[in-house]
Amino acid sequence: MALHNLKIISGRACIKILCKEFGFVEIRQKGSHIILKKTTPFGDIGTVVPDHKELKIGTLKGILELAKVSESEFTKFL
């Protein structure tokens, strides 16, 4: 299993990267959770990012999995 060097980042930093680099848009917020969506030719892709100061690595992996963004692609922007 390859190590992709995911770092602990804030929810806001994660949102910034997903929106700027991967075309997601903020749809709404419920409590501390911000819902992002992206429309592709294959349908909509959505993910939820908690607005926390630090996202645990497992949480970040889950966010990227829902967003269909590979860890290696994401780490290029850290």
N, CA, C and O atoms as a GROMACS GRO file, in nm:
protein
  312
    1MET      N    1   0.084  -0.119   0.000
    1MET     CA    2   0.000   0.000   0.000
    1MET      C    3   0.088   0.125   0.000
    1MET      O    4   0.176   0.140   0.085
    2ALA      N    5   0.064   0.212  -0.095
    2ALA     CA    6   0.147   0.333  -0.107
    2ALA      C    7   0.110   0.435   0.000
    2ALA      O    8  -0.006   0.451   0.037
    3LEU      N    9   0.211   0.503   0.046
    3LEU     CA   10   0.191   0.609   0.144
    3LEU      C   11   0.182   0.741   0.068
    3LEU      O   12   0.273   0.777  -0.006
    4HIS      N   13   0.072   0.811   0.087
    4HIS     CA   14   0.050   0.934   0.009
    4HIS      C   15   0.076   1.061   0.089
    4HIS      O   16   0.054   1.171   0.038
    5ASN      N   17   0.122   1.049   0.211
    5ASN     CA   18   0.157   1.165   0.292
    5ASN      C   19   0.043   1.264   0.311
    5ASN      O   20   0.062   1.385   0.299
    6LEU      N   21  -0.076   1.212   0.342
    6LEU     CA   22  -0.185   1.303   0.377
    6LEU      C   23  -0.147   1.371   0.508
    6LEU      O   24  -0.092   1.307   0.598
    7LYS      N   25  -0.175   1.500   0.517
    7LYS     CA   26  -0.142   1.575   0.637
    7LYS      C   27  -0.269   1.614   0.710
    7LYS      O   28  -0.377   1.616   0.652
    8ILE      N   29  -0.255   1.642   0.837
    8ILE     CA   30  -0.368   1.694   0.913
    8ILE      C   31  -0.386   1.840   0.871
    8ILE      O   32  -0.298   1.923   0.892
    9ILE      N   33  -0.501   1.868   0.812
    9ILE     CA   34  -0.532   2.004   0.769
    9ILE      C   35  -0.668   2.042   0.825
    9ILE      O   36  -0.739   1.958   0.880
   10SER      N   37  -0.704   2.169   0.811
   10SER     CA   38  -0.834   2.213   0.861
   10SER      C   39  -0.942   2.179   0.758
   10SER      O   40  -0.914   2.155   0.641
   11GLY      N   41  -1.066   2.178   0.805
   11GLY     CA   42  -1.178   2.155   0.714
   11GLY      C   43  -1.184   2.262   0.607
   11GLY      O   44  -1.212   2.232   0.491
   12ARG      N   45  -1.157   2.387   0.646
   12ARG     CA   46  -1.159   2.499   0.550
   12ARG      C   47  -1.052   2.482   0.442
   12ARG      O   48  -1.077   2.510   0.325
   13ALA      N   49  -0.933   2.436   0.482
   13ALA     CA   50  -0.825   2.414   0.384
   13ALA      C   51  -0.865   2.304   0.287
   13ALA      O   52  -0.838   2.313   0.167
   14CYS      N   53  -0.929   2.200   0.338
   14CYS     CA   54  -0.976   2.089   0.254
   14CYS      C   55  -1.080   2.139   0.154
   14CYS      O   56  -1.074   2.105   0.036
   15ILE      N   57  -1.174   2.220   0.201
   15ILE     CA   58  -1.279   2.275   0.115
   15ILE      C   59  -1.218   2.362   0.006
   15ILE      O   60  -1.257   2.355  -0.111
   16LYS      N   61  -1.120   2.444   0.044
   16LYS     CA   62  -1.054   2.534  -0.050
   16LYS      C   63  -0.991   2.455  -0.165
   16LYS      O   64  -1.005   2.492  -0.282
   17ILE      N   65  -0.922   2.346  -0.130
   17ILE     CA   66  -0.856   2.262  -0.232
   17ILE      C   67  -0.961   2.193  -0.320
   17ILE      O   68  -0.949   2.193  -0.443
   18LEU      N   69  -1.064   2.135  -0.258
   18LEU     CA   70  -1.166   2.063  -0.336
   18LEU      C   71  -1.239   2.158  -0.431
   18LEU      O   72  -1.271   2.121  -0.544
   19CYS      N   73  -1.266   2.281  -0.386
   19CYS     CA   74  -1.337   2.377  -0.472
   19CYS      C   75  -1.246   2.431  -0.582
   19CYS      O   76  -1.285   2.432  -0.699
   20LYS      N   77  -1.128   2.476  -0.545
   20LYS     CA   78  -1.038   2.541  -0.641
   20LYS      C   79  -0.979   2.443  -0.742
   20LYS      O   80  -0.973   2.472  -0.861
   21GLU      N   81  -0.936   2.327  -0.693
   21GLU     CA   82  -0.862   2.234  -0.780
   21GLU      C   83  -0.948   2.124  -0.842
   21GLU      O   84  -0.914   2.071  -0.948
   22PHE      N   85  -1.060   2.090  -0.777
   22PHE     CA   86  -1.139   1.976  -0.825
   22PHE      C   87  -1.282   2.012  -0.866
   22PHE      O   88  -1.362   1.924  -0.898
   23GLY      N   89  -1.314   2.142  -0.865
   23GLY     CA   90  -1.442   2.187  -0.920
   23GLY      C   91  -1.564   2.168  -0.832
   23GLY      O   92  -1.676   2.172  -0.883
   24PHE      N   93  -1.546   2.149  -0.703
   24PHE     CA   94  -1.662   2.137  -0.613
   24PHE      C   95  -1.714   2.275  -0.578
   24PHE      O   96  -1.641   2.374  -0.583
   25VAL      N   97  -1.842   2.282  -0.542
   25VAL     CA   98  -1.902   2.406  -0.493
   25VAL      C   99  -1.970   2.379  -0.360
   25VAL      O  100  -2.024   2.270  -0.337
   26GLU      N  101  -1.969   2.480  -0.272
   26GLU     CA  102  -2.038   2.467  -0.144
   26GLU      C  103  -2.187   2.480  -0.171
   26GLU      O  104  -2.233   2.577  -0.231
   27ILE      N  105  -2.263   2.380  -0.125
   27ILE     CA  106  -2.408   2.380  -0.146
   27ILE      C  107  -2.478   2.439  -0.024
   27ILE      O  108  -2.560   2.531  -0.035
   28ARG      N  109  -2.446   2.385   0.093
   28ARG     CA  110  -2.509   2.432   0.216
   28ARG      C  111  -2.428   2.387   0.335
   28ARG      O  112  -2.331   2.312   0.323
   29GLN      N  113  -2.471   2.434   0.452
   29GLN     CA  114  -2.405   2.395   0.576
   29GLN      C  115  -2.510   2.355   0.676
   29GLN      O  116  -2.613   2.421   0.691
   30LYS      N  117  -2.483   2.246   0.746
   30LYS     CA  118  -2.573   2.203   0.853
   30LYS      C  119  -2.486   2.183   0.977
   30LYS      O  120  -2.409   2.088   0.985
   31GLY      N  121  -2.500   2.273   1.072
   31GLY     CA  122  -2.413   2.268   1.189
   31GLY      C  123  -2.272   2.297   1.145
   31GLY      O  124  -2.246   2.397   1.077
   32SER      N  125  -2.178   2.210   1.184
   32SER     CA  126  -2.039   2.232   1.145
   32SER      C  127  -2.003   2.156   1.018
   32SER      O  128  -1.886   2.151   0.979
   33HIS      N  129  -2.102   2.095   0.952
   33HIS     CA  130  -2.074   2.016   0.832
   33HIS      C  131  -2.113   2.093   0.706
   33HIS      O  132  -2.225   2.142   0.693
   34ILE      N  133  -2.018   2.101   0.614
   34ILE     CA  134  -2.038   2.175   0.490
   34ILE      C  135  -2.050   2.073   0.376
   34ILE      O  136  -1.964   1.987   0.358
   35ILE      N  137  -2.158   2.086   0.301
   35ILE     CA  138  -2.186   1.991   0.192
   35ILE      C  139  -2.135   2.051   0.061
   35ILE      O  140  -2.168   2.164   0.025
   36LEU      N  141  -2.053   1.972  -0.008
   36LEU     CA  142  -1.996   2.014  -0.137
   36LEU      C  143  -2.052   1.925  -0.247
   36LEU      O  144  -2.084   1.808  -0.223
   37LYS      N  145  -2.064   1.980  -0.367
   37LYS     CA  146  -2.116   1.902  -0.479
   37LYS      C  147  -2.043   1.941  -0.606
   37LYS      O  148  -1.997   2.054  -0.622
   38LYS      N  149  -2.034   1.845  -0.697
   38LYS     CA  150  -1.975   1.868  -0.828
   38LYS      C  151  -2.057   1.789  -0.928
   38LYS      O  152  -2.089   1.673  -0.905
   39THR      N  153  -2.092   1.852  -1.040
   39THR     CA  154  -2.167   1.784  -1.145
   39THR      C  155  -2.068   1.736  -1.252
   39THR      O  156  -1.988   1.814  -1.303
   40THR      N  157  -2.077   1.608  -1.285
   40THR     CA  158  -1.992   1.549  -1.388
   40THR      C  159  -2.081   1.488  -1.496
   40THR      O  160  -2.202   1.477  -1.477
   41PRO      N  161  -2.024   1.450  -1.608
   41PRO     CA  162  -2.105   1.384  -1.713
   41PRO      C  163  -2.168   1.253  -1.663
   41PRO      O  164  -2.267   1.205  -1.719
   42PHE      N  165  -2.111   1.197  -1.557
   42PHE     CA  166  -2.161   1.070  -1.502
   42PHE      C  167  -2.256   1.090  -1.386
   42PHE      O  168  -2.299   0.993  -1.324
   43GLY      N  169  -2.291   1.215  -1.357
   43GLY     CA  170  -2.382   1.244  -1.247
   43GLY      C  171  -2.316   1.332  -1.142
   43GLY      O  172  -2.200   1.372  -1.156
   44ASP      N  173  -2.391   1.360  -1.036
   44ASP     CA  174  -2.340   1.445  -0.930
   44ASP      C  175  -2.254   1.366  -0.832
   44ASP      O  176  -2.281   1.250  -0.803
   45ILE      N  177  -2.151   1.433  -0.782
   45ILE     CA  178  -2.066   1.376  -0.678
   45ILE      C  179  -2.074   1.471  -0.560
   45ILE      O  180  -2.061   1.593  -0.576
   46GLY      N  181  -2.097   1.417  -0.442
   46GLY     CA  182  -2.106   1.501  -0.323
   46GLY      C  183  -2.018   1.448  -0.212
   46GLY      O  184  -1.986   1.329  -0.206
   47THR      N  185  -1.979   1.538  -0.124
   47THR     CA  186  -1.904   1.500  -0.006
   47THR      C  187  -1.937   1.598   0.106
   47THR      O  188  -1.989   1.707   0.080
   48VAL      N  189  -1.906   1.559   0.227
   48VAL     CA  190  -1.935   1.642   0.344
   48VAL      C  191  -1.805   1.665   0.419
   48VAL      O  192  -1.732   1.571   0.450
   49VAL      N  193  -1.776   1.792   0.448
   49VAL     CA  194  -1.652   1.828   0.517
   49VAL      C  195  -1.687   1.897   0.649
   49VAL      O  196  -1.754   2.000   0.648
   50PRO      N  197  -1.642   1.840   0.762
   50PRO     CA  198  -1.666   1.909   0.888
   50PRO      C  199  -1.577   2.035   0.897
   50PRO      O  200  -1.460   2.031   0.859
   51ASP      N  201  -1.634   2.144   0.946
   51ASP     CA  202  -1.560   2.269   0.958
   51ASP      C  203  -1.483   2.268   1.090
   51ASP      O  204  -1.512   2.343   1.183
   52HIS      N  205  -1.384   2.179   1.096
   52HIS     CA  206  -1.303   2.164   1.217
   52HIS      C  207  -1.164   2.222   1.194
   52HIS      O  208  -1.119   2.236   1.081
   53LYS      N  209  -1.098   2.256   1.305
   53LYS     CA  210  -0.963   2.310   1.296
   53LYS      C  211  -0.865   2.206   1.243
   53LYS      O  212  -0.772   2.238   1.170
   54GLU      N  213  -0.887   2.080   1.282
   54GLU     CA  214  -0.802   1.970   1.234
   54GLU      C  215  -0.888   1.852   1.194
   54GLU      O  216  -0.973   1.807   1.271
   55LEU      N  217  -0.867   1.802   1.072
   55LEU     CA  218  -0.935   1.680   1.027
   55LEU      C  219  -0.841   1.563   1.051
   55LEU      O  220  -0.724   1.569   1.013
   56LYS      N  221  -0.891   1.458   1.113
   56LYS     CA  222  -0.810   1.338   1.131
   56LYS      C  223  -0.787   1.276   0.993
   56LYS      O  224  -0.866   1.296   0.901
   57ILE      N  225  -0.678   1.202   0.980
   57ILE     CA  226  -0.643   1.141   0.852
   57ILE      C  227  -0.755   1.049   0.802
   57ILE      O  228  -0.788   1.051   0.683
   58GLY      N  229  -0.813   0.971   0.890
   58GLY     CA  230  -0.923   0.882   0.851
   58GLY      C  231  -1.043   0.959   0.799
   58GLY      O  232  -1.108   0.916   0.703
   59THR      N  233  -1.072   1.072   0.862
   59THR     CA  234  -1.183   1.158   0.818
   59THR      C  235  -1.154   1.214   0.679
   59THR      O  236  -1.240   1.215   0.591
   60LEU      N  237  -1.031   1.261   0.661
   60LEU     CA  238  -0.991   1.316   0.531
   60LEU      C  239  -0.999   1.209   0.421
   60LEU      O  240  -1.042   1.238   0.310
   61LYS      N  241  -0.957   1.087   0.454
   61LYS     CA  242  -0.966   0.976   0.357
   61LYS      C  243  -1.112   0.952   0.317
   61LYS      O  244  -1.141   0.929   0.200
   62GLY      N  245  -1.201   0.957   0.414
   62GLY     CA  246  -1.344   0.938   0.387
   62GLY      C  247  -1.401   1.047   0.299
   62GLY      O  248  -1.480   1.021   0.209
   63ILE      N  249  -1.360   1.171   0.326
   63ILE     CA  250  -1.403   1.285   0.245
   63ILE      C  251  -1.359   1.266   0.101
   63ILE      O  252  -1.438   1.285   0.008
   64LEU      N  253  -1.232   1.228   0.082
   64LEU     CA  254  -1.178   1.209  -0.053
   64LEU      C  255  -1.244   1.092  -0.125
   64LEU      O  256  -1.266   1.096  -0.246
   65GLU      N  257  -1.274   0.986  -0.049
   65GLU     CA  258  -1.341   0.870  -0.108
   65GLU      C  259  -1.480   0.909  -0.162
   65GLU      O  260  -1.516   0.872  -0.273
   66LEU      N  261  -1.555   0.984  -0.081
   66LEU     CA  262  -1.687   1.030  -0.126
   66LEU      C  263  -1.675   1.124  -0.247
   66LEU      O  264  -1.758   1.122  -0.338
   67ALA      N  265  -1.569   1.205  -0.246
   67ALA     CA  266  -1.548   1.302  -0.353
   67ALA      C  267  -1.489   1.239  -0.479
   67ALA      O  268  -1.477   1.304  -0.582
   68LYS      N  269  -1.451   1.111  -0.468
   68LYS     CA  270  -1.386   1.039  -0.578
   68LYS      C  271  -1.258   1.110  -0.623
   68LYS      O  272  -1.230   1.123  -0.743
   69VAL      N  273  -1.181   1.155  -0.524
   69VAL     CA  274  -1.052   1.220  -0.548
   69VAL      C  275  -0.946   1.129  -0.487
   69VAL      O  276  -0.956   1.092  -0.370
   70SER      N  277  -0.843   1.093  -0.564
   70SER     CA  278  -0.739   1.006  -0.510
   70SER      C  279  -0.651   1.083  -0.412
   70SER      O  280  -0.633   1.204  -0.425
   71GLU      N  281  -0.597   1.010  -0.316
   71GLU     CA  282  -0.510   1.072  -0.216
   71GLU      C  283  -0.388   1.134  -0.284
   71GLU      O  284  -0.344   1.242  -0.246
   72SER      N  285  -0.334   1.066  -0.385
   72SER     CA  286  -0.214   1.117  -0.452
   72SER      C  287  -0.244   1.247  -0.527
   72SER      O  288  -0.160   1.337  -0.529
   73GLU      N  289  -0.362   1.257  -0.589
   73GLU     CA  290  -0.401   1.381  -0.657
   73GLU      C  291  -0.416   1.494  -0.555
   73GLU      O  292  -0.368   1.606  -0.578
   74PHE      N  293  -0.481   1.464  -0.443
   74PHE     CA  294  -0.509   1.566  -0.341
   74PHE      C  295  -0.380   1.618  -0.278
   74PHE      O  296  -0.366   1.738  -0.254
   75THR      N  297  -0.285   1.527  -0.251
   75THR     CA  298  -0.161   1.568  -0.182
   75THR      C  299  -0.075   1.662  -0.266
   75THR      O  300   0.011   1.732  -0.211
   76LYS      N  301  -0.097   1.666  -0.396
   76LYS     CA  302  -0.023   1.760  -0.481
   76LYS      C  303  -0.051   1.905  -0.442
   76LYS      O  304   0.030   1.994  -0.467
   77PHE      N  305  -0.166   1.928  -0.379
   77PHE     CA  306  -0.209   2.064  -0.347
   77PHE      C  307  -0.190   2.101  -0.200
   77PHE      O  308  -0.230   2.209  -0.157
   78LEU      N  309  -0.129   2.009  -0.123
   78LEU     CA  310  -0.107   2.040   0.020
   78LEU      C  311   0.014   2.127   0.039
   78LEU      O  312   0.048   2.162   0.152
   0.00000   0.00000   0.00000
